[in-house]
Amino acid sequence: MRAGEAELIDGFLAGDSVAIKAIDGWVQQAAWPFRRRLGDRWEDLLQDVRLETMRLLQGKRFRGESSLKTYLWRVTNNACVDKIRAHTRVQWEEIEKVDQWGDEPRRLAQVAAGRGETKDLLLRVLSQMPEECKKMWQMILNGLSYREMSEALDVSEGALRVRVLRCRKRATAARDELAPKQ
C-alpha cells in the first residue's frame, strides 16, 4: 500500500470529512464520462458507489496492488457500466397485459414468425453451445448483475466477464459457420 493510503482509508471509514471529500472526488472524476448516459440516475449511481466503496474498504478487499485511486476508478467504472446495462435490459410484460393490447402484438408476432430461418439459425447455434454458456446467458436474461452471477457461480467477476466474452465469441463463430451463404 502506498504512503498515506492506509490513513486515507481509515479516515474514510471513520467519517473524516477530508478523507471522504478526497475519495468522493475520485469517484466523481471516474464516473464523469458516464454522466450523460446515466442522466437522472447519476446521483443514485454516486450513492451506490459510495456504499460499495464502504463495503469493499471495510471488508479489506483493497490489497494495495494498485493505487487506491486506481482501485476506486475501476470500482466506479464497473458500477457505471452495470447501471447502464441494467437500464438497457429488456423489460418483460406479463401475458395478461399483452392480451389487453388487442391484435397488435399478435400481428407483430406473425411478422416475426415469418422469419423462421432466423429462429432456426438461433436454435442451431444454441445447440452447439456448452451448458456453461447457456447457464450464464440465462442468468443474464434473468437480470442478474455480473456481481450476482459471480457469487452464484463462485468465480471472480473478472473471470466471469472473460467467460461470457468467450461464449459470445463462440456463438458468433458458430453463427457465421451455420448461416446460409448469400
N, C-alpha and C positions, 0 to 999 in steps of 0.2 A: 504494500500500500504506500502511496506517495505521501510525502510530508504534508501534514495538515488535513489529510482526508479523514483520518480517524476522528479528529476533533470536530470536523465539519459534520460527520455522520452523528456523532454523539450529541452535538448541538442541535441538529435537526430533530433527532428523536426526543430530545429534552424540551423542544419547543422554543429554542433560541431564535429570536426574530432575524438576526443577521444570517444564521445558517439557513433558515427557511427561505429568506429572500434570495440567497445565492443559488440554492437548489431550484427554487421556483423559476428563477431567471433562466437557468439552463434548460429546464423543461419547456418553458415558453419559446426559447430560441429553437429548440429541436422540433417543436410542433408547428412553428410558424409556417413552413412551406405547405402544410395541410389545412391552414385556416379557412381558405375559400371553399375547399371541398367539404369541410365539416360544417360550415355555416352556423346555424343556431345550436349545433351540438358542441361547439368549441369549448364553452365553459364546462360542460359536462365532461368532456374529454380531459381537460386540465385537472378537474377534481378526481377523475378516475386514476389518472397518472399519479397524482399526489398520494392517493390511497395505496396504489400498487407500490410506489416508492417506499412508503412507510412499511408496508408488509415485507418487502424484499430486504430492506435495511434492518428491520427488527429480526428477521429470520437469518440474518448474517449471510445472505445469498451473494453479496458483493465480496469477491475473493481477492480483489486488487490486481487481477491480471492485466487490467487496463486502468486508465484513469477513471475516477468517479464520474467525471463529466462525460466521458465516452460511454460508460456503462449506462448512465441515465439517458443519454442520447438514444441508445439502442432501445431501451425500455419504452421511451416516448414514441419513437418511430414505430415500433411494433404495435403499441396501443392505438396509434393513429390509423395504421393500416387495418387493424382488426375492426375499429369503429366504422371505417369507410366500407369495409367488406360486409359487416353486419347490416349496414343500412341498405346495401345494394342487393341483398339476398331476396329471392322471390318470396312474396307474401302470399301464402295459400289461402284460398277461400273455402269455407265449409260448403259441402254439396247442396245443403238446404238453401243457402243464399244464392247459389248459382241457379237453382230452379226458379227463383223469383225473378230472374232477369229475362225470362221469356225465351224466344228461339235464338237469340243472338249467339250465346255460347255453343249451341248445337250446330249452327251454321259454321262457326269458326272451327269446331271440331271436325266437321265433314271436310272442310278445306284441308286441314292438317292431315286427315286420314288419307287424302288423295296423294299425299307424299309418302306413300308406303315404302318406297325404296330407301328413304332416309331412315325410317324406323327399322327396316330390315338391316341396313348397314350398322346402325347403332347396336342392335341385338347381336350381330355377328362380332362386332368389336368387343362388346361386353363379355361374350362367351370366351374370348381369348385372354381376358384379364385375370390375374391371380385373385384369390379370395381377399388377400390383404388390401388390394386396391379397391375392390368392391365395398369392403367394410369401411374404409376411410371415406370413400365418396358418399356412402350412406350417412356417415356421421356429419359430413359437410352439409348434405341436403337436409339433415335434421336440425341444422342451425348451430352446431357446436363450434366453438372457437378452437383455434389451434391449442390453446392452453388446456381447454377441457378435453380435447382429443388426446393430447399428450399424457394427461393424467389417467385417462381411461385405458390407454394402450401401454402405459408405463414406459414411455420413452421421452427423451427431451424434446422441447419444441423445435429445436434446430433439426434434429434427426427426423422428426415428423414432417417438417416442411420439405426436406430433401426427398423423403419417401413419396410425398404427394406429387412433387415435381417429376420424379421418375415415373410414377404411374401415369401422369399426364403425357409424358413423352412416349411411353409405351402405347397408350391409347391412340395418340396422334399417328405413330408409326403404323399401327395396325389398321387404322382408318385409311391411311394413304395406300397401304398394300391391298386392302379389300375393296376400295372404292372403284366403281367401274371407270375404265379409262375413256376419256372423251376425245 
